[in-house]
Every structure is written in C-alpha cells, then in structure tokens.
Amino acid sequence: MAALAVGLIVLGFLSPGRAPGEGEHLGFFSLLPALITLLVVFATKNVVVALFLGVVAGGVVSGQYNIVDEYMLPALGSISFATILLVYLWALGGMIGLWTRTGGAQAFAEMAGRSLVRGPTSARIFGWLVGVLFHQGGTISTILAGTTVRPLTDKHKVSKEELTYIVDSTASPVATLLPFNAWPLYVSGLVVGTTPLFVTEDDGVAFFISSIAFNFYAIFAVSATLLFAWGKLPWVGKNMKLAIHRARTTGQLNAPTAKPITSDELVTMKLPEDYKPSVVDFAGPMGVLLSIVIGSYIVSGEVLIAQAFGLAVITAIVLALIRGLPLGEAIDGFIDGCKGVTVGGLILALAVTLGYVSKQLGTANYVVQTTSDWVVDPLLPAILMAICMGVAFSIGSSWGTFAVVFPLAMPLAYAIDPNPIYLHLCFGAVVGGAVFGDQVSPISDTTILSALACGGDVMDHVKTQLPLALAAASLAALTATGIAFVIL
C-alpha cells in the first residue's frame, strides 16, 4: 500500500493536473486510468480494487482530487445507471431471489431437461439458441439469457466459464447481425453527413444493414460460439479446456479460486415445506417480460425494458401468492435477491465511473489520434478494427467507441476509395472491433453482467473468453484485409 501511495503521489507531480477541453486529451496520461485498472485486475483478480484505483488515478491525472463530486456523482447520478441498478440488478436479483422460495427456475430446469436438454452439449446449444433469441443488445441479452439457461447448465455440470462465454458471445455480436434493435439508428446518427452516402439517418440505417455481411468479427464470433456449444470447435484454449474438465469430472462449476459476484442468496433454495414448485412460477414472469420486450419493439420500435422487468416482478409475486406462498416469504425472497447482487452493483458502479473518467480525459480521442498515421490503404479495415478493439477494451463500451471512431473513420475511408465494398469493409471493421473490445473488457457492463447472471467470476470469464474472441478477431481482420487487397 505504501508503494501504491508513493506511485500516486509521483503521478500527481508528473501529470498535467487539469482536465482537457472538449475534443482534447492529455496524451498518454489520458490512457493511464484505464491502463492501471487493466494491469491491476489481471495481476490481482480483484476487480473492485482495480476499478477504484483507476478512478483515483483519473482524479490524480486531472487534478480533480474530489473524485466523488467530480466523477462518481455525475456518472452514477445518470438515468442510464439508475436504470441498470433498478432494472437489471434489483428487479432481476429480486426475481431470482423469489425463485429460491418458489422453486420456479428449478422446475423449469427439470421440465426442459426432460424435453429439450439431455446433457452438457444440448444444454450449451440451448444456451446459444436463447442468446440468439434475446438479441436486443448486450445488457438485455446477457441478463435474460444467463437467467434462463443457468438452471439447466448447472444441472448438467456446464462450467461457469463455458456459460458466460456463450451468453456474452451471443449478446452484442448477435445484436449487430440481427439489427432489430436500437443499434442501426444509433450508428446512423453518428455517420450522417460524414460522406455523400449518408445524407439522412435512413441512409445510415440502410448502410448498417447492408454492411452486416462485412461484419466479420460478429459472424466468426457467433459461429465459433455455436461450434463451441456443439463441441465441434477444434481449439478452445488452455484455461477453457481446464474449466470444462473440472466441471465434468468434479462437478465444480466455478474454479476453487473463483470469486463469483453472485451470492448465496441467489442460489440457496429456501422452499417452504407446503409449497409445490411449478414451471408457471418461472414461465409466467419470463413470458410477461419477453412479451413486453418483443411486443413493444414490434409495435413502436422502442424496447420498454423498465416496464417489462417491473411487470415481470409483479407477476412473479402475484403468482407465488396465488399459489400459496406467504407474503412474508415472498418479500424475504425478493429482498434476499436484491442483497445477492450487491457486489455486482458495486463493480458495475465503479466500471461506469471509470468509463466517465475515460470520457472526461479524452482517452478514446488519444488512441484514435495516435494511431491515425499508420494508415495503409488495403490495411485500413484491419487498422480501424484494431483501433476500435483497443478503445473499447480500454473504456468498456462499444457505443462509446462508435461515437469517437465513426465520424473519423468513414470520411477517411471515403477519401481513400469511395468504392461501396471498401466502405462496407471499413464500416464492418469499426462495428466488429468495438463489439470485440466491449465483449472482452473486464470493465465492460456486458462482461460484468454476464458473470453476474451466470454466477461466475469476472476475471475467469475474461481469461477463458479472450483467446477465443481473439481468434475470431484475427480471422475477421485477415478476411477484411484480403478483400481490400483484391478490390483496391
């Protein structure tokens, strides 16, 4: 601790001690908070400490030593974080806690086991199918898929590392391939006016959809995950292989050294003696949730997530009361579930704060500007992909990466060659690279929520997923580069 304190003091003397202006950065110092976080988290596996040190480093670098007022309150006082806290954490955790009193999830697992799932392979394939079905976006997909599949995979000795990889790799990657969500509209707003091809937002949406075939990372990632689930992927990496062997032979779903960010409140059954578990306790609230999520999008183009989770929780409680669960037991179960996601909420709060720090310091702007001189025409798609991978990994956000890179990447690509195929390659590279970085970053909300929903350890998830995602990214970069060399 003494060495750490001395290091921060030295950093304070060396750093600029000011916040950059709009569109500016502090050079390498802008990257330090994210870099320190990543180094500490890989060295110690303590995500909370690493994230907190990253936030403190941001305060030291910028001279904003009151990190609570300058960074935490603005980041955590936002509507987006309140939504995550109330909807994705407390509502979800409360519903899972309620299932420990009704046995609903367990009953669903037993029913699905009799009709759909026969062993680890079919459990993993079912997880992949559910991930593809819940393709509205990263946070939504990870929570819904993880919660639905977890009882089945636990029953059939599928390790948490396997499950979190399947859930995470079928979240954002699928959302970019099945764009019946907010992604195309968001990206179109970033590219409008950047080239003559993007005059209106409709042009941007159409180009996003027509670029799906060139989003090679998402294609390879989703395909590799299916092969993995099926047991046909020829290489899974050393750590994943060990996790699979451990779970199948010993039944240990997490590694002995793991620190799952779910607690006993979410997994320990406290079923009253006179209450008979039923699939309806699980299917009822999940059916309400999915009906509102999918139906609202079909009808209005807007996903009513908060309303869906709120009504799902109410449905779960009402069903339990109708079927004979005492009100006190229902409330206790809900409260236990909320307590069970406390650690996940703390990690997510620090991750959101670090993302705000990186935004204020211009981290993404620094990475983009320092790598822009590397451009070689046929290599531009691969370069853009590498830049986005680095930016998204550093800030833990694909959408944040889009906001920085797209306005620069598309005019640059158009100036080099207005060939539509070349522009599609560059467009797909930005989307794929950003999704990769977000997917594998230990400070990303989707990474954290995947581990939370599946009951796994964040860093075990990162270390087992990273080699597989890197393999998909490498294939994607090579494919884009090969096509670029042919057309230029």
C-alpha positions as CSV (number, residue, x, y, z in Angstrom):
1,M,0.0,0.0,0.0
2,A,2.9,2.3,0.8
3,A,4.3,1.8,-2.7
4,L,0.9,2.5,-4.2
5,A,0.6,5.7,-2.3
6,V,4.0,6.8,-3.4
7,G,3.2,5.9,-7.0
8,L,0.1,8.1,-6.9
9,I,2.0,11.0,-5.4
10,V,4.6,10.8,-8.1
11,L,1.9,10.6,-10.8
12,G,0.4,13.7,-9.3
13,F,3.7,15.6,-9.8
14,L,4.2,14.3,-13.3
15,S,0.7,14.6,-14.7
16,P,-0.8,17.8,-16.2
17,G,-3.1,18.2,-13.2
18,R,-6.0,19.6,-15.3
19,A,-9.0,18.3,-17.3
20,P,-8.8,18.5,-21.1
21,G,-11.1,20.7,-23.0
22,E,-13.9,19.5,-25.4
23,G,-12.4,17.1,-28.0
24,E,-8.9,17.3,-26.4
25,H,-6.9,14.8,-24.4
26,L,-3.9,14.7,-22.1
27,G,-1.7,12.5,-24.2
28,F,-0.6,9.2,-22.6
29,F,-1.9,10.4,-19.3
30,S,-5.4,10.0,-20.7
31,L,-4.8,6.3,-21.1
32,L,-3.3,5.8,-17.6
33,P,-6.5,5.3,-15.5
34,A,-7.8,2.5,-17.9
35,L,-4.3,1.0,-18.2
36,I,-3.7,1.0,-14.4
37,T,-7.1,-0.7,-14.0
38,L,-6.3,-3.4,-16.5
39,L,-2.9,-4.1,-15.1
40,V,-4.1,-4.4,-11.5
41,V,-7.2,-6.5,-12.4
42,F,-5.1,-9.0,-14.3
43,A,-2.4,-9.1,-11.6
44,T,-4.7,-9.4,-8.6
45,K,-8.1,-10.6,-10.0
46,N,-9.6,-8.1,-7.6
47,V,-12.0,-6.1,-9.9
48,V,-13.2,-3.7,-7.2
49,V,-9.8,-2.6,-6.1
50,A,-8.6,-2.3,-9.7
51,L,-11.6,-0.2,-10.8
52,F,-11.3,2.1,-7.7
53,L,-7.6,2.6,-8.4
54,G,-8.4,3.5,-12.0
55,V,-10.9,6.2,-10.8
56,V,-8.4,7.5,-8.3
57,A,-5.7,7.7,-11.0
58,G,-8.1,9.7,-13.1
59,G,-8.6,12.2,-10.3
60,V,-4.8,12.5,-9.8
61,V,-4.1,12.9,-13.5
62,S,-6.7,15.6,-14.0
63,G,-6.1,17.4,-10.7
64,Q,-9.7,16.6,-9.7
65,Y,-8.9,15.0,-6.3
66,N,-12.5,15.1,-5.1
67,I,-13.4,12.1,-7.2
68,V,-16.9,11.7,-5.6
69,D,-18.1,15.1,-6.7
70,E,-16.2,15.3,-10.0
71,Y,-16.6,11.7,-11.3
72,M,-18.8,9.4,-9.2
73,L,-21.9,11.6,-8.7
74,P,-22.1,12.7,-12.4
75,A,-21.6,9.1,-13.6
76,L,-23.9,7.4,-11.0
77,G,-26.5,10.1,-10.9
78,S,-27.5,9.4,-14.5
79,I,-30.7,7.9,-15.8
80,S,-28.8,5.1,-17.5
81,F,-27.1,3.9,-14.3
82,A,-30.3,4.2,-12.3
83,T,-32.0,2.0,-15.0
84,I,-29.2,-0.6,-14.7
85,L,-29.4,-0.5,-10.9
86,L,-33.2,-0.7,-10.6
87,V,-33.9,-2.9,-13.6
88,Y,-31.0,-5.1,-14.4
89,L,-29.8,-5.6,-10.8
90,W,-32.6,-5.2,-8.2
91,A,-35.5,-6.3,-10.3
92,L,-33.6,-9.2,-11.7
93,G,-32.0,-10.2,-8.4
94,G,-35.3,-9.9,-6.6
95,M,-37.0,-12.1,-9.1
96,I,-34.2,-14.7,-8.8
97,G,-34.4,-14.5,-5.0
98,L,-38.1,-15.1,-5.2
99,W,-37.5,-18.2,-7.3
100,T,-35.4,-19.6,-4.4
101,R,-38.7,-19.6,-2.4
102,T,-41.0,-21.0,-5.2
103,G,-38.5,-23.3,-7.0
104,G,-39.7,-21.9,-10.3
105,A,-36.3,-21.9,-12.0
106,Q,-35.6,-25.4,-10.7
107,A,-38.9,-26.7,-12.0
108,F,-38.2,-25.1,-15.4
109,A,-34.8,-26.8,-15.5
110,E,-36.3,-30.2,-14.7
111,M,-39.0,-29.7,-17.4
112,A,-36.5,-28.6,-20.0
113,G,-34.2,-31.4,-19.0
114,R,-37.0,-33.9,-19.8
115,S,-37.9,-32.5,-23.2
116,L,-35.0,-30.4,-24.6
117,V,-31.8,-30.9,-22.7
118,R,-30.1,-34.3,-22.2
119,G,-26.6,-33.4,-21.2
120,P,-23.8,-30.7,-21.3
121,T,-23.8,-30.4,-25.1
122,S,-27.5,-29.9,-25.5
123,A,-27.5,-27.5,-22.5
124,R,-24.8,-25.4,-24.2
125,I,-26.7,-25.4,-27.5
126,F,-29.8,-24.4,-25.8
127,G,-27.9,-21.5,-24.2
128,W,-26.7,-20.5,-27.7
129,L,-30.2,-20.5,-29.0
130,V,-31.5,-18.5,-26.1
131,G,-28.7,-16.0,-26.6
132,V,-29.6,-15.6,-30.3
133,L,-33.3,-15.2,-29.4
134,F,-32.6,-12.5,-26.9
135,H,-30.7,-10.3,-29.3
136,Q,-31.9,-6.8,-28.3
137,G,-28.5,-5.8,-27.1
138,G,-25.6,-6.5,-24.7
139,T,-27.0,-5.8,-21.3
140,I,-30.5,-7.1,-22.0
141,S,-29.3,-10.3,-23.7
142,T,-26.8,-11.3,-21.1
143,I,-29.3,-10.9,-18.3
144,L,-32.2,-12.7,-19.9
145,A,-30.1,-15.5,-21.4
146,G,-28.0,-16.1,-18.3
147,T,-31.0,-16.2,-16.1
148,T,-33.0,-18.5,-18.3
149,V,-30.2,-21.0,-19.1
150,R,-28.3,-21.1,-15.8
151,P,-30.5,-23.7,-14.0
152,L,-30.1,-26.1,-16.9
153,T,-26.4,-25.8,-17.3
154,D,-25.8,-26.0,-13.6
155,K,-27.8,-29.3,-13.6
156,H,-25.7,-30.8,-16.4
157,K,-22.3,-29.7,-15.0
158,V,-21.5,-27.0,-17.5
159,S,-18.8,-24.7,-16.0
160,K,-19.5,-21.1,-15.4
161,E,-16.7,-20.2,-17.8
162,E,-18.5,-22.1,-20.6
163,L,-21.8,-20.5,-19.8
164,T,-20.5,-16.9,-19.5
165,Y,-18.7,-17.3,-22.8
166,I,-21.8,-18.5,-24.6
167,V,-24.0,-15.8,-23.0
168,D,-21.6,-13.0,-23.7
169,S,-20.6,-14.0,-27.2
170,T,-24.3,-14.2,-28.3
171,A,-25.1,-10.8,-26.9
172,S,-23.7,-7.8,-28.7
173,P,-22.3,-9.8,-31.7
174,V,-25.8,-11.1,-32.4
175,A,-27.3,-7.7,-31.9
176,T,-25.2,-6.4,-34.8
177,L,-26.2,-9.3,-37.1
178,L,-29.9,-9.2,-36.3
179,P,-30.4,-5.5,-36.1
180,F,-34.0,-5.4,-34.9
181,N,-33.0,-3.1,-32.1
182,A,-31.6,0.4,-31.5
183,W,-28.1,-0.2,-32.9
184,P,-28.6,0.8,-36.5
185,L,-30.4,4.0,-35.6
186,Y,-27.7,5.0,-33.1
187,V,-24.9,4.4,-35.5
188,S,-26.7,6.2,-38.3
189,G,-26.9,9.3,-36.2
190,L,-23.1,9.2,-35.9
191,V,-22.3,8.8,-39.7
192,V,-24.9,11.2,-41.1
193,G,-23.1,13.9,-43.1
194,T,-19.7,12.3,-42.9
195,T,-19.8,11.2,-46.6
196,P,-22.1,11.9,-49.5
197,L,-23.5,8.4,-48.9
198,F,-25.0,9.4,-45.6
199,V,-27.3,12.3,-46.3
200,T,-30.1,11.2,-43.9
201,E,-30.4,8.8,-41.0
202,D,-32.3,6.4,-43.3
203,D,-29.2,6.2,-45.4
204,G,-27.2,5.3,-42.3
205,V,-29.6,2.6,-41.2
206,A,-29.7,1.1,-44.7
207,F,-25.9,1.1,-44.9
208,F,-25.7,-0.6,-41.4
209,I,-28.0,-3.4,-42.6
210,S,-26.2,-3.8,-45.9
211,S,-22.8,-3.9,-44.0
212,I,-23.9,-6.9,-41.9
213,A,-22.2,-9.3,-44.4
214,F,-19.0,-7.5,-43.8
215,N,-19.1,-7.5,-40.0
216,F,-16.7,-10.5,-40.0
217,Y,-15.9,-10.4,-36.3
218,A,-19.6,-10.9,-35.3
219,I,-20.0,-13.6,-37.9
220,F,-17.0,-15.5,-36.8
221,A,-17.7,-15.0,-33.1
222,V,-21.3,-16.2,-33.2
223,S,-20.3,-19.2,-35.5
224,A,-17.4,-20.1,-33.2
225,T,-19.7,-20.0,-30.2
226,L,-22.1,-22.4,-31.9
227,L,-19.3,-24.8,-32.7
228,F,-18.1,-24.5,-29.1
229,A,-21.6,-25.2,-27.7
230,W,-21.8,-28.2,-30.1
231,G,-18.4,-29.5,-29.0
232,K,-17.0,-29.1,-32.6
233,L,-14.6,-26.2,-32.1
234,P,-11.2,-27.7,-32.7
235,W,-9.4,-25.3,-30.2
236,V,-10.8,-23.7,-27.0
237,G,-7.7,-22.5,-25.2
238,K,-5.9,-24.0,-22.2
239,N,-8.0,-22.2,-19.5
240,M,-11.3,-23.1,-21.0
241,K,-10.2,-26.7,-21.5
242,L,-9.3,-27.0,-17.9
243,A,-12.6,-25.4,-16.8
244,I,-14.6,-28.0,-18.9
245,H,-12.6,-30.9,-17.5
246,R,-13.0,-29.6,-13.9
247,A,-16.8,-29.2,-14.2
248,R,-17.4,-32.6,-15.9
249,T,-15.2,-34.6,-13.6
250,T,-15.7,-32.9,-10.2
251,G,-18.9,-31.0,-10.6
252,Q,-17.2,-27.8,-9.6
253,L,-18.9,-25.2,-11.8
254,N,-16.5,-22.4,-10.6
255,A,-12.8,-22.7,-10.1
256,P,-11.7,-23.2,-6.4
257,T,-10.1,-19.7,-6.5
258,A,-13.1,-18.0,-8.1
259,K,-14.9,-15.1,-6.6
260,P,-18.4,-15.2,-8.1
261,I,-20.2,-11.9,-8.0
262,T,-23.4,-13.6,-7.1
263,S,-24.0,-14.6,-3.6
264,D,-25.7,-17.5,-1.7
265,E,-29.0,-15.6,-1.6
266,L,-29.4,-16.2,-5.3
267,V,-28.6,-19.9,-5.4
268,T,-29.6,-21.4,-2.0
269,M,-33.1,-22.9,-2.1
270,K,-35.4,-22.0,0.8
271,L,-38.6,-23.6,-0.4
272,P,-41.4,-23.8,2.2
273,E,-42.5,-27.3,3.0
274,D,-46.1,-26.9,2.0
275,Y,-45.3,-25.1,-1.3
276,K,-45.2,-27.2,-4.5
277,P,-42.9,-25.8,-7.2
278,S,-44.3,-25.3,-10.7
279,V,-42.9,-24.2,-14.1
280,V,-45.5,-21.5,-14.1
281,D,-43.6,-19.6,-11.4
282,F,-40.7,-19.3,-13.9
283,A,-42.6,-19.2,-17.2
284,G,-45.2,-16.7,-16.1
285,P,-42.8,-13.7,-15.3
286,M,-40.4,-14.6,-18.0
287,G,-43.3,-14.8,-20.5
288,V,-44.5,-11.4,-19.4
289,L,-41.0,-9.9,-19.7
290,L,-40.3,-11.3,-23.1
291,S,-43.8,-10.4,-24.4
292,I,-43.4,-6.8,-23.4
293,V,-39.8,-6.5,-24.7
294,I,-40.5,-8.1,-28.1
295,G,-44.0,-6.7,-28.5
296,S,-43.1,-3.1,-27.6
297,Y,-40.3,-3.2,-30.2
298,I,-42.6,-4.7,-32.9
299,V,-45.4,-2.1,-32.2
300,S,-43.4,1.0,-31.6
301,G,-39.8,0.3,-32.4
302,E,-38.9,1.1,-28.7
303,V,-37.9,-1.6,-26.1
304,L,-39.8,-1.0,-22.8
305,I,-37.2,-2.6,-20.6
306,A,-38.1,-1.0,-17.3
307,Q,-41.8,-1.7,-17.7
308,A,-41.1,-5.3,-18.7
309,F,-38.9,-6.1,-15.7
310,G,-41.3,-4.3,-13.3
311,L,-44.4,-6.2,-14.5
312,A,-42.4,-9.4,-14.5
313,V,-41.5,-9.0,-10.9
314,I,-45.1,-8.1,-10.0
315,T,-46.3,-11.2,-12.0
316,A,-43.8,-13.4,-10.1
317,I,-45.0,-12.1,-6.7
318,V,-48.7,-12.4,-7.6
319,L,-48.4,-15.9,-9.0
320,A,-46.5,-17.0,-5.9
321,L,-49.2,-15.5,-3.6
322,I,-52.0,-17.1,-5.6
323,R,-50.3,-20.5,-5.4
324,G,-50.0,-20.3,-1.6
325,L,-46.6,-18.7,-0.8
326,P,-46.9,-16.5,2.3
327,L,-46.5,-12.8,1.7
328,G,-43.6,-12.6,4.2
329,E,-41.7,-15.4,2.3
330,A,-42.2,-13.6,-1.0
331,I,-40.9,-10.3,0.4
332,D,-38.0,-12.0,2.1
333,G,-37.1,-13.8,-1.1
334,F,-37.2,-10.6,-3.1
335,I,-35.0,-8.8,-0.5
336,D,-32.5,-11.6,-0.4
337,G,-32.3,-11.4,-4.2
338,C,-31.5,-7.7,-4.1
339,K,-28.8,-8.3,-1.5
340,G,-27.4,-11.0,-3.7
341,V,-26.4,-8.6,-6.4
342,T,-24.8,-6.0,-4.1
343,V,-21.2,-6.9,-5.2
344,G,-22.2,-6.9,-8.8
345,G,-23.8,-3.5,-8.3
346,L,-20.6,-2.1,-6.7
347,I,-18.5,-3.4,-9.5
348,L,-20.8,-2.0,-12.1
349,A,-20.9,1.4,-10.4
350,L,-17.1,1.6,-10.4
351,A,-17.0,0.5,-14.0
352,V,-19.5,3.2,-15.1
353,T,-17.5,5.8,-13.1
354,L,-14.2,4.7,-14.8
355,G,-16.0,5.0,-18.2
356,Y,-17.0,8.5,-17.3
357,V,-13.4,9.3,-16.3
358,S,-12.1,8.0,-19.6
359,K,-14.6,10.1,-21.4
360,Q,-13.6,13.3,-19.5
361,L,-9.9,12.6,-20.1
362,G,-10.4,12.1,-23.9
363,T,-9.0,8.5,-23.7
364,A,-10.7,7.4,-27.0
365,N,-9.6,10.6,-28.8
366,Y,-6.0,9.9,-27.8
367,V,-6.0,6.4,-29.0
368,V,-7.5,7.3,-32.4
369,Q,-5.2,10.3,-33.0
370,T,-2.0,8.4,-32.1
371,T,-2.8,5.6,-34.4
372,S,-4.2,7.5,-37.4
373,D,-0.7,7.8,-39.1
374,W,-0.5,4.0,-39.5
375,V,-2.9,4.0,-42.4
376,V,-2.0,1.9,-45.5
377,D,-5.0,1.7,-47.9
378,P,-5.6,-2.0,-48.0
379,L,-4.9,-2.3,-44.3
380,L,-7.3,0.4,-43.2
381,P,-10.1,-2.0,-42.3
382,A,-7.8,-4.1,-40.1
383,I,-6.3,-0.9,-38.6
384,L,-9.7,0.5,-37.8
385,M,-10.7,-2.8,-36.3
386,A,-7.5,-2.8,-34.1
387,I,-8.1,0.8,-33.0
388,C,-11.7,0.0,-32.0
389,M,-10.6,-3.1,-30.2
390,G,-8.1,-1.1,-28.1
391,V,-10.5,1.8,-27.5
392,A,-13.5,-0.4,-26.5
393,F,-11.3,-2.6,-24.3
394,S,-9.9,0.5,-22.5
395,I,-13.2,2.2,-21.9
396,G,-15.5,-0.8,-21.8
397,S,-18.1,0.5,-24.2
398,S,-18.8,-0.3,-27.9
399,W,-21.3,2.6,-28.3
400,G,-18.7,5.0,-26.8
401,T,-16.2,3.7,-29.3
402,F,-18.6,4.2,-32.1
403,A,-19.2,7.8,-31.1
404,V,-15.5,8.6,-31.4
405,V,-14.3,6.4,-34.3
406,F,-17.2,6.5,-36.8
407,P,-17.1,10.3,-37.5
408,L,-13.4,9.9,-38.3
409,A,-13.3,6.5,-40.0
410,M,-15.9,7.0,-42.7
411,P,-14.6,10.3,-44.2
412,L,-11.1,8.8,-44.2
413,A,-12.3,5.6,-45.9
414,Y,-14.3,7.6,-48.5
415,A,-11.3,9.8,-49.2
416,I,-9.1,6.8,-49.9
417,D,-11.6,5.0,-52.1
418,P,-15.4,5.6,-52.4
419,N,-15.9,2.0,-53.6
420,P,-19.0,0.8,-51.7
421,I,-17.4,-2.5,-50.9
422,Y,-14.4,-0.8,-49.4
423,L,-16.6,1.4,-47.3
424,H,-18.6,-1.6,-46.1
425,L,-15.4,-3.3,-45.1
426,C,-14.3,-0.3,-43.0
427,F,-17.8,0.1,-41.6
428,G,-18.0,-3.6,-40.6
429,A,-14.5,-3.3,-39.1
430,V,-15.5,-0.5,-36.8
431,V,-18.6,-2.3,-35.6
432,G,-16.8,-5.6,-35.1
433,G,-13.7,-4.1,-33.4
434,A,-15.8,-2.1,-31.0
435,V,-18.0,-5.1,-30.1
436,F,-14.9,-7.3,-29.6
437,G,-13.3,-4.8,-27.2
438,D,-16.6,-4.3,-25.2
439,Q,-17.2,-8.1,-25.1
440,V,-13.8,-9.0,-23.6
441,S,-13.1,-5.9,-21.4
442,P,-13.2,-6.7,-17.7
443,I,-14.6,-3.2,-17.1
444,S,-17.5,-3.6,-19.6
445,D,-21.0,-3.8,-18.3
446,T,-21.8,-6.8,-20.5
447,T,-18.8,-8.7,-19.1
448,I,-19.8,-7.9,-15.6
449,L,-23.5,-8.7,-16.1
450,S,-22.7,-11.9,-17.9
451,A,-20.7,-13.1,-14.9
452,L,-23.5,-11.9,-12.6
453,A,-26.3,-13.5,-14.4
454,C,-24.4,-16.8,-14.8
455,G,-22.9,-16.9,-11.3
456,G,-19.3,-16.7,-12.4
457,D,-16.1,-14.9,-11.7
458,V,-15.4,-11.9,-13.9
459,M,-11.7,-12.5,-14.4
460,D,-12.2,-16.2,-15.0
461,H,-14.7,-15.2,-17.7
462,V,-12.3,-12.7,-19.2
463,K,-9.3,-15.1,-19.3
464,T,-11.3,-18.0,-20.9
465,Q,-13.2,-15.9,-23.4
466,L,-10.3,-13.7,-24.6
467,P,-8.4,-16.3,-26.6
468,L,-11.5,-17.5,-28.4
469,A,-12.6,-13.9,-29.2
470,L,-9.0,-13.0,-30.3
471,A,-9.1,-16.0,-32.7
472,A,-12.4,-14.7,-34.2
473,A,-11.0,-11.2,-34.4
474,S,-7.8,-12.3,-36.2
475,L,-9.8,-14.2,-38.8
476,A,-12.0,-11.2,-39.3
477,A,-9.1,-8.9,-39.8
478,L,-7.4,-11.3,-42.3
479,T,-10.7,-11.7,-44.2
480,A,-11.2,-7.9,-44.5
481,T,-7.6,-7.3,-45.5
482,G,-7.7,-10.0,-48.2
483,I,-10.9,-8.5,-49.7
484,A,-9.4,-5.0,-49.5
485,F,-6.3,-6.1,-51.4
486,V,-8.4,-7.6,-54.2
487,I,-10.7,-4.5,-54.7
488,L,-8.1,-1.8,-54.4
